[in-house]
């Protein structure tokens, strides 16, 4: 899977911002350091616009980046870049000659003060967001929501402390107006509207089966059919006392028409709540589907590599009775963490075109690329923990390979 369209989109937006700021004329001549500071500051505001836009989970952006996990990767990368640019902008402002700063009006001074406040807010919130793995998911999400405050202050700072007239319908003025408006509305959308308005599929828990001491399968009965492709995932909201209401992602492990099967492992605060407390008839809401695993468009010969809960996307495709030649390697850590083993063994016995190899990492070393044998025409699909994905991505041939890492918080 490649994210060329998404990368090109980011490149064009950032290059366009830098060029517009550099070639636009200020209201009065300014020092070259001030020009550079404006270019860097403009890039910071543009990066933040992209950060908030990528957080909206717009389906078109997911397609451009070939998967939501890639959208989130560049979302994180742009957040880091914006923080670096904000720090550079602040340092450059301190290096501007004093005689140029004395020309500022009280309004300029006030906007400059707000800009400094926004800078400290961004530094605090972005750094805290990156080190806040010890926080509960809902608290972590609130840190992201609070970024709207320094972003708003930063927009005010850009408009009213700038030596460029951004209120005029110039190319720079139009670009800044569009990006800041879309960025602000994207942040406001995720803050106030997304969870309440954009979970179109409603339903309830129709069945619960605990497969192991940590893993359960739940079946959802939706009020309307969710059209999904095997290998995709969805965001689930559970409306039950004691269970966090924030949406969380889960791979679809099977189902048909209005029934959706999800297999969940209790590895975090939220999934432990679900495992321990979930009840039949609990109301739920679903957003999706997401994900770009596409087994159907793969070659006739396929190699599947699953790690732990990464088996779930493959199960959904097996339920469609595919006619492709499939070799599955399923890695897990101990017998308490293997699921659907009987189903996979029975399926292999009943279908000559399917083989499965179980790898218990408590009994042997982890699977490596050197153990695998496949032709250049083989389509490779990998799903599991990020460390496993990185290993196979670095060693396996890049052609005909798709992967999905379990990197969302649960």
C-alpha positions in Angstrom: 0.0 0.0 0.0 1.4 3.4 -0.9 0.4 6.9 0.2 1.7 8.8 -2.8 -1.4 10.9 -3.3 -1.5 11.9 0.3 2.2 12.8 0.4 1.9 14.8 -2.8 -1.1 16.7 -1.2 1.0 17.6 1.9 4.0 18.6 -0.3 1.9 20.9 -2.5 0.1 22.6 0.4 3.4 23.2 2.3 5.3 24.4 -0.8 2.4 26.6 -1.8 2.4 28.2 1.7 6.1 28.8 1.7 6.1 30.4 -1.8 3.1 32.6 -1.1 4.6 34.0 2.1 8.0 34.5 0.5 6.9 36.2 -2.7 4.1 38.3 -1.2 4.8 42.0 -0.5 4.6 43.3 3.1 2.8 46.5 3.9 6.2 48.1 4.5 9.8 47.0 3.9 10.9 44.5 6.6 14.2 43.0 7.7 15.1 39.7 5.9 15.0 37.9 9.3 11.4 39.1 9.7 10.6 37.8 6.2 12.0 34.4 7.1 10.1 34.5 10.4 6.9 35.1 8.5 7.6 32.2 6.2 8.3 29.9 9.1 5.3 31.1 11.0 3.0 30.7 8.0 4.3 27.1 7.5 3.5 26.4 11.2 -0.1 27.6 10.8 -0.4 25.6 7.6 1.0 22.4 9.3 -1.6 22.8 12.0 -4.3 23.1 9.4 -3.2 19.8 8.0 -3.0 18.2 11.4 -6.6 19.1 12.2 -7.8 18.1 8.6 -6.2 14.7 8.8 -7.9 14.1 12.2 -11.3 14.2 10.6 -11.1 10.7 9.1 -12.5 11.9 5.7 -12.8 8.9 3.4 -11.2 10.7 0.5 -8.1 11.3 2.6 -8.0 7.7 3.8 -7.9 6.6 0.1 -5.2 9.1 -0.7 -3.0 7.8 2.1 -4.0 4.2 1.5 -5.3 3.6 5.0 -6.2 5.3 8.2 -3.0 4.2 9.9 -1.0 6.1 7.3 -3.2 9.2 7.8 -2.4 9.0 11.6 1.3 8.6 10.9 1.4 11.9 8.9 -0.9 13.5 11.4 1.7 12.8 14.1 4.6 13.8 11.8 3.0 17.2 10.9 2.3 17.8 14.6 6.0 17.4 15.4 6.9 19.6 12.4 4.5 22.3 13.5 6.1 22.4 17.0 9.6 22.7 15.5 8.4 25.5 13.2 6.7 27.4 16.1 9.9 27.2 18.1 12.0 28.5 15.2 9.5 31.3 14.5 9.7 32.4 18.1 13.5 32.5 18.1 13.6 34.4 14.8 11.3 37.0 16.2 13.8 37.6 19.1 16.6 38.3 16.5 14.7 41.0 14.6 16.3 44.5 15.1 14.7 46.6 17.8 14.0 49.6 15.5 11.6 47.5 13.4 9.8 46.2 16.5 9.2 49.8 17.8 7.0 50.5 14.8 4.3 48.1 16.1 0.9 49.4 17.3 -0.8 48.4 20.6 -2.9 45.9 18.5 0.2 44.4 17.1 1.7 44.1 20.6 -1.5 42.4 21.9 -1.5 39.9 18.9 2.2 39.3 19.6 1.5 38.5 23.2 -1.2 36.1 22.2 1.2 34.5 19.8 3.7 33.8 22.6 0.8 32.4 24.7 -0.2 30.2 21.8 3.4 29.0 21.4 3.7 27.9 25.0 0.2 26.3 24.8 1.3 24.3 21.7 4.6 23.2 23.3 2.9 22.1 26.5 0.0 20.2 24.8 1.9 18.6 22.0 4.7 17.3 24.2 2.2 16.1 26.8 0.2 14.3 24.1 3.3 12.4 23.0 4.3 11.3 26.5 0.8 10.8 27.8 0.6 7.0 27.2 0.0 6.6 30.9 -3.2 8.5 30.6 -6.6 7.0 30.0 -7.7 7.2 26.3 -10.5 9.7 27.0 -8.0 12.0 28.9 -5.6 11.6 26.0 -8.3 12.7 23.6 -9.1 15.8 25.6 -5.5 16.9 25.3 -6.0 16.8 21.5 -9.2 18.8 21.8 -7.5 21.5 23.9 -5.1 22.2 20.9 -8.0 24.2 19.4 -7.3 27.0 22.0 -3.7 27.8 21.1 -4.6 27.3 17.4 -7.2 30.0 17.7 -4.8 32.3 19.4 -2.2 31.5 16.7 -4.6 32.5 14.0 -5.3 35.8 15.7 -1.6 36.3 16.1 -1.0 35.6 12.4 -3.7 38.1 11.2 -3.0 41.0 13.6 0.8 40.9 14.2 1.8 40.2 10.6 3.5 42.8 8.4 1.4 41.3 5.5 -2.2 42.4 5.1 -4.0 39.0 5.3 -7.4 40.6 5.2 -7.0 41.7 1.5 -8.2 39.3 -1.3 -4.6 38.6 -2.4 -3.3 35.1 -3.1 -1.8 34.9 0.4 -4.9 36.3 2.0 -7.2 33.8 0.2 -4.9 30.9 1.0 -4.6 31.9 4.7 -8.4 32.4 5.0 -9.2 29.0 3.4 -6.6 27.0 5.4 -7.3 28.6 8.8 -11.1 28.3 8.3 -10.9 24.7 7.2 -8.5 23.9 10.0 -10.6 25.6 12.7 -13.8 23.9 11.4 -12.1 20.5 11.2 -11.0 20.9 14.9 -14.5 22.1 15.9 -16.1 19.2 14.0 -14.0 16.6 15.8 -14.6 18.4 19.1 -18.4 18.8 19.0 -20.0 17.0 16.0 -18.2 13.8 15.0 -19.3 11.6 17.9 -22.9 12.8 17.9 -23.6 13.1 14.2 -21.3 10.8 12.2 -22.0 7.3 13.6 -24.8 6.4 11.1 -25.1 2.7 11.9 -27.0 2.0 15.1 -27.7 -1.4 16.7 -27.2 -3.5 19.8 -25.1 -6.4 21.1 -26.9 -9.6 20.0 -24.4 -12.2 21.3 -21.3 -12.5 23.5 -18.8 -15.4 23.5 -15.7 -15.3 25.7 -13.1 -17.3 23.7 -10.2 -17.1 26.2 -9.6 -15.5 29.5 -8.7 -12.3 27.6 -10.5 -12.5 24.3 -14.2 -12.3 23.5 -16.3 -12.3 20.3 -19.3 -10.0 20.2 -22.0 -9.9 17.5 -23.7 -6.6 16.5 -27.2 -6.5 15.1 -27.4 -3.2 13.2 -30.6 -1.4 12.0 -29.2 -1.2 8.5 -26.6 -3.1 6.5 -22.9 -2.0 6.7 -21.3 -2.6 3.4 -17.7 -3.6 4.1 -14.9 -5.5 2.5 -13.2 -8.4 4.3 -10.1 -7.0 6.0 -11.6 -3.6 7.0 -12.3 -2.2 10.5 -14.8 0.1 12.1 -15.1 2.5 15.1 -17.4 1.3 17.8 -19.3 3.3 20.5 -20.8 1.3 23.3 -23.7 3.0 25.3 -23.5 1.1 28.6 -22.8 2.3 32.2 -19.2 1.7 33.2 -17.9 1.5 29.6 -16.2 4.5 28.1 -18.3 6.2 25.4 -15.4 7.3 23.2 -15.2 5.3 19.9 -12.5 2.7 19.4 -11.4 0.8 16.3 -11.9 -3.0 15.8 -11.3 -5.3 12.9 -14.4 -7.0 11.4 -13.9 -10.7 11.9 -17.1 -11.8 10.1 -20.8 -11.4 9.7 -23.3 -10.9 6.9 -25.9 -8.3 6.0 -26.9 -6.5 9.2 -24.8 -8.7 11.6 -21.2 -7.8 12.3 -18.7 -9.9 14.3 -15.9 -8.3 16.3 -13.2 -10.1 18.2 -11.7 -8.1 21.1 -8.7 -8.7 23.3 -8.6 -7.1 26.8 -5.3 -5.3 26.6 -6.1 -1.7 27.6 -8.5 0.2 29.8 -11.3 0.3 27.3 -11.1 -3.3 26.1 -10.9 -4.6 29.7 -14.1 -2.7 30.4 -15.8 -4.2 27.4 -14.6 -7.7 28.3 -15.7 -7.5 31.9 -18.9 -5.5 31.6 -20.5 -5.8 28.2 -24.0 -7.2 28.1 -26.4 -8.5 25.5 -28.9 -5.9 24.2 -26.5 -3.0 24.9 -26.9 -0.2 22.3 -24.0 0.6 20.1 -23.2 2.9 17.2 -20.7 2.3 14.3 -18.7 4.5 12.0 -16.9 2.9 9.0 -15.8 0.9 7.3 -12.1 1.8 7.1 -9.0 0.0 5.9 -7.5 -0.9 2.5 -6.8 -4.6 2.8 -8.2 -6.0 -0.5 -7.8 -9.7 -0.8 -10.1 -9.9 -3.8 -7.8 -7.8 -6.0 -4.7 -9.8 -4.9 -3.0 -12.4 -7.0 -4.2 -16.1 -7.2 -1.3 -17.1 -4.9 -1.4 -15.3 -1.5 0.7 -15.4 1.6 -0.9 -14.3 4.9 1.1 -13.5 8.0 -1.0 -12.8 11.2 0.3 -11.9 14.6 -2.0 -12.2 17.7 -5.3 -10.4 17.1 -4.1 -9.7 13.5 -5.8 -12.9 12.6 -9.2 -11.2 12.6 -9.1 -9.5 9.1 -8.2 -12.9 7.5 -11.1 -14.6 9.2 -13.6 -12.3 7.5 -12.2 -13.2 4.1 -12.2 -16.9 4.7 -15.9 -16.8 5.5 -16.4 -15.7 1.8 -15.0 -19.1 0.6 -12.2 -17.6 -1.5 -10.9 -19.7 -4.5 -7.3 -18.4 -4.2 -4.2 -20.4 -3.1 -3.6 -19.2 0.5 -0.8 -20.0 2.9 -1.4 -18.6 6.4 1.2 -18.2 9.1 -0.5 -17.5 12.4 1.8 -16.3 15.3 0.7 -16.1 18.9 2.2 -16.0 22.4 0.9 -19.0 24.3 -2.2 -21.1 23.9 -4.3 -18.6 25.8 -3.8 -16.2 23.0 -4.7 -18.4 20.0 -8.3 -18.0 18.7 -10.3 -19.8 16.1 -7.7 -22.6 15.9 -10.4 -25.3 15.4 -12.0 -23.3 12.6 -8.7 -22.8 10.8 -7.7 -26.4 11.1 -11.1 -27.6 9.9 -11.0 -25.1 7.0 -7.6 -26.3 6.0 -8.8 -30.0 6.0 -11.8 -29.1 3.9 -10.0 -26.9 1.3 -6.9 -28.0 -0.6 -6.1 -24.5 -1.6 -5.6 -23.3 2.0 -2.8 -24.2 4.5 -2.2 -22.9 8.0 0.9 -22.9 10.1 0.6 -22.1 13.9 3.6 -20.5 15.6 3.6 -20.4 19.4 6.4 -18.0 20.3 6.5 -19.4 23.8 7.7 -22.7 22.2 9.9 -21.4 19.4 11.5 -18.3 17.9 9.4 -15.7 16.1 8.7 -16.2 12.4 11.2 -14.7 10.1 11.2 -13.9 6.3 13.9 -16.5 5.8 11.5 -19.3 6.7 9.0 -18.3 4.0 9.0 -19.5 0.4 7.0 -17.6 -2.2 7.1 -16.6 -5.9 7.3 -13.0 -7.2 3.7 -13.3 -8.2 2.6 -14.0 -4.6 0.4 -11.3 -2.9 1.6 -10.8 0.7 -0.8 -9.6 3.5 0.5 -8.9 7.0 -1.5 -7.8 10.0 -0.3 -7.6 13.6 1.7 -5.6 16.1 3.9 -2.8 14.8 7.2 -4.5 15.6 6.2 -7.5 13.5 5.1 -5.3 10.6 8.4 -3.4 10.6 10.4 -6.7 10.5 8.6 -8.0 7.5 8.3 -4.7 5.7 12.1 -4.3 5.9 12.9 -7.8 4.7 10.1 -8.8 2.4 9.9 -7.7 -1.3 8.0 -4.4 -1.6 5.9 -5.5 -4.6 2.5 -7.0 -4.0 2.6 -6.5 -0.2 -0.1 -5.0 2.0 0.0 -4.5 5.8 -2.0 -3.2 8.6 -0.5 -2.5 12.1 -2.5 -2.5 15.3 -1.3 0.9 16.5 -4.5 2.5 17.7 -5.0 2.9 21.5 -7.4 0.4 23.1 
